[in-house]
Amino acid sequence: MQLTIITDLNKCVGCKSCQVSCKSHNTAGPFGPVPDEDPYHDPDGMWWNRIVTLEAGTYPATEVLYLPKACMHCYDAPCVPVCPTGASFKRADNGVVLVDYDRCIGCQLCMWACPYGVREFDHHEGVVKKCTLCIDRLEDPALPPEERVPACVQSCPTHARVFGDLDDPTSEVSRLVAAQGGFQLLPELGARPAVHYLPRRPVPARVAPDELDALVEERYG
Amino acid sequence: MKPPVSLLLLTVWNGAAVGAVVTLALCAPGLPRALVEPAVAVALVLGAGGGAASFFHMHRLTAARYVLSRLRTSWLSREALTTGLFVAATAATLALGRSPASPGVWRAAQAVTACLGLAAAFVTAMIYRTIPAMRSWHSPWTVPAMMGVGLVSGAAVAAAVLALAGAPTTVRGELDAAVGAAGLLLGGVKIRQWTVFAGAWAWLDRQHAGLGPVAYRLHDTGTSRPPYRTQTQVWPAVPAPVRRRLKAGILVALVGGSVLLAFSTPLPPVTVGAAATVLAGAFLERWLFFADAVHSSRLWFTDRPQTQTAPVGRPSARSFRP
């Protein structure tokens, strides 16, 4: 089993609700806190899920693209074998990459090894922290089954994020990746990330209102 | 990335300790024990200092007891073992030198220590060589450059200590000439390695946020600024003029110091000065090695200022500042 999140870049509107819900849930959760240096004046610091905003294309043919970026829970996670203490590990039962804070010495080599820059160093506790895929939610028997999903998936207002098992060919995530050409970030670096993105579809050509009748006549008349 | 002081001290001092011990093992047959012992003691101080510096790189010492638990996969775990063995062997060699041990045992101890040192230096270099995400370091030149800096700086330190101890000029002359030749070779290796570093920046420019060949311009990293506090691998890039000056300084100190040392045999104070210059060059080299390293995650956190020569997709530093 390899749990993962698929993000449809057509649906993501960059509202950052996943970014905020991640920080909110995990700051209070068992793997937190996700600290800020000066939260009431300069809310910056540790984020396990960052929404990168990009402008694609060249002027005037440009469009905005939002890229949610958190731990990719890679099949061959490069952060795991470099860890000298075994603090970074990949769970065999569900493929989630986690950090055991009790074993972490804070050397940060795993942060260098991660190609995606999704591990963050907590200076207060001296350990490296990262997205846990909300493992505490996934395995919380007190939650109803439909809520046992990562906080970012649950909070997404456009349902751009889908959670599931990538190793199960019948799962929704597998079907989406297969049907819509799901892609990974920097596959050439060999980490085999489990997180996939569904590519943007081409934007249809825009037609001015005064040209519409002529175009319909031309195509369907 | 942000150059960590602890790693600067660890890698430079340990590299120099290895270089000194290897040099002494090669020169020892021609020298009395009393002349070699001070140099071994200096190597021990350097090695122990490097080992002590490594503790400052750990932020949770309570977990240090697990540091050997990933020997099978982690070069850092192997470094802890090999560096520890090397420092212990250096201490044992020094102790043997002061005991009535036979010359054969003393020479064997030196040889074993030199081999352990080379293994430790190789393992340390492999930590950096085997990280594909660090585009500047993931190259075949990382190991020879890193080991070369250690061997040359250590040989220079050994030459300086032998000069102060009054070693015969015949032995010192050969050693000093060898340091000069090795310094020239090292300069070539460093210049070749810097082309890899430049290639890493070019690689970054070709990636377009990891999304393909279309031009992308980074507008927002997701927070008010790049995560400098929490992710040291995306520390602000070294400005090009500073990089150029540092490279010149490294060549002058490492190569120039080595060549000066090659001609300093009749004047021991000059040998000491040249060795100090080489060691300073080793620190400069290592600082730039860390500071100019390109990590793949800079694609999404980059702060490189947009210039006229930069391709479309390169953001302005202003984009990230509130």
Boltz contact constraints between the chains, C-beta under 6 A:
constraints:
  - contact:
      token1: [A, 44]
      token2: [B, 223]
      max_distance: 6.0
  - contact:
      token1: [A, 44]
      token2: [B, 224]
      max_distance: 6.0
  - contact:
      token1: [A, 46]
      token2: [B, 230]
      max_distance: 6.0
  - contact:
      token1: [A, 47]
      token2: [B, 223]
      max_distance: 6.0
  - contact:
      token1: [A, 50]
      token2: [B, 222]
      max_distance: 6.0
  - contact:
      token1: [A, 51]
      token2: [B, 222]
      max_distance: 6.0
  - contact:
      token1: [A, 52]
      token2: [B, 222]
      max_distance: 6.0
  - contact:
      token1: [A, 52]
      token2: [B, 300]
      max_distance: 6.0
  - contact:
      token1: [A, 53]
      token2: [B, 219]
      max_distance: 6.0
  - contact:
      token1: [A, 53]
      token2: [B, 220]
      max_distance: 6.0
  - contact:
      token1: [A, 54]
      token2: [B, 209]
      max_distance: 6.0
  - contact:
      token1: [A, 54]
      token2: [B, 216]
      max_distance: 6.0
  - contact:
      token1: [A, 54]
      token2: [B, 218]
      max_distance: 6.0
  - contact:
      token1: [A, 55]
      token2: [B, 217]
      max_distance: 6.0
  - contact:
      token1: [A, 55]
      token2: [B, 219]
      max_distance: 6.0
  - contact:
      token1: [A, 56]
      token2: [B, 214]
      max_distance: 6.0
  - contact:
      token1: [A, 56]
      token2: [B, 216]
      max_distance: 6.0
  - contact:
      token1: [A, 58]
      token2: [B, 215]
      max_distance: 6.0
  - contact:
      token1: [A, 58]
      token2: [B, 312]
      max_distance: 6.0
  - contact:
      token1: [A, 81]
      token2: [B, 73]
      max_distance: 6.0
  - contact:
      token1: [A, 82]
      token2: [B, 74]
      max_distance: 6.0
  - contact:
      token1: [A, 84]
      token2: [B, 67]
      max_distance: 6.0
  - contact:
      token1: [A, 84]
      token2: [B, 70]
      max_distance: 6.0
  - contact:
      token1: [A, 84]
      token2: [B, 74]
      max_distance: 6.0
  - contact:
      token1: [A, 84]
      token2: [B, 76]
      max_distance: 6.0
  - contact:
      token1: [A, 84]
      token2: [B, 77]
      max_distance: 6.0
  - contact:
      token1: [A, 85]
      token2: [B, 63]
      max_distance: 6.0
  - contact:
      token1: [A, 85]
      token2: [B, 66]
      max_distance: 6.0
  - contact:
      token1: [A, 85]
      token2: [B, 67]
      max_distance: 6.0
  - contact:
      token1: [A, 85]
      token2: [B, 69]
      max_distance: 6.0
  - contact:
      token1: [A, 86]
      token2: [B, 69]
      max_distance: 6.0
  - contact:
      token1: [A, 86]
      token2: [B, 70]
      max_distance: 6.0
  - contact:
      token1: [A, 103]
      token2: [B, 63]
      max_distance: 6.0
  - contact:
      token1: [A, 103]
      token2: [B, 66]
      max_distance: 6.0
  - contact:
      token1: [A, 104]
      token2: [B, 63]
      max_distance: 6.0
  - contact:
      token1: [A, 105]
      token2: [B, 58]
      max_distance: 6.0
  - contact:
      token1: [A, 105]
      token2: [B, 60]
      max_distance: 6.0
  - contact:
      token1: [A, 105]
      token2: [B, 63]
      max_distance: 6.0
  - contact:
      token1: [A, 105]
      token2: [B, 64]
      max_distance: 6.0
  - contact:
      token1: [A, 106]
      token2: [B, 59]
      max_distance: 6.0
  - contact:
      token1: [A, 106]
      token2: [B, 60]
      max_distance: 6.0
  - contact:
      token1: [A, 109]
      token2: [B, 76]
      max_distance: 6.0
  - contact:
      token1: [A, 111]
      token2: [B, 233]
      max_distance: 6.0
  - contact:
      token1: [A, 112]
      token2: [B, 131]
      max_distance: 6.0
  - contact:
      token1: [A, 112]
      token2: [B, 134]
      max_distance: 6.0
  - contact:
      token1: [A, 112]
      token2: [B, 233]
      max_distance: 6.0
  - contact:
      token1: [A, 113]
      token2: [B, 131]
      max_distance: 6.0
  - contact:
      token1: [A, 115]
      token2: [B, 133]
      max_distance: 6.0
  - contact:
      token1: [A, 115]
      token2: [B, 296]
      max_distance: 6.0
  - contact:
      token1: [A, 116]
      token2: [B, 297]
      max_distance: 6.0
  - contact:
      token1: [A, 117]
      token2: [B, 231]
      max_distance: 6.0
  - contact:
      token1: [A, 117]
      token2: [B, 297]
      max_distance: 6.0
  - contact:
      token1: [A, 120]
      token2: [B, 230]
      max_distance: 6.0
  - contact:
      token1: [A, 121]
      token2: [B, 230]
      max_distance: 6.0
  - contact:
      token1: [A, 126]
      token2: [B, 59]
      max_distance: 6.0
  - contact:
      token1: [A, 126]
      token2: [B, 60]
      max_distance: 6.0
  - contact:
      token1: [A, 185]
      token2: [B, 210]
      max_distance: 6.0
  - contact:
      token1: [A, 186]
      token2: [B, 210]
      max_distance: 6.0
  - contact:
      token1: [A, 189]
      token2: [B, 132]
      max_distance: 6.0
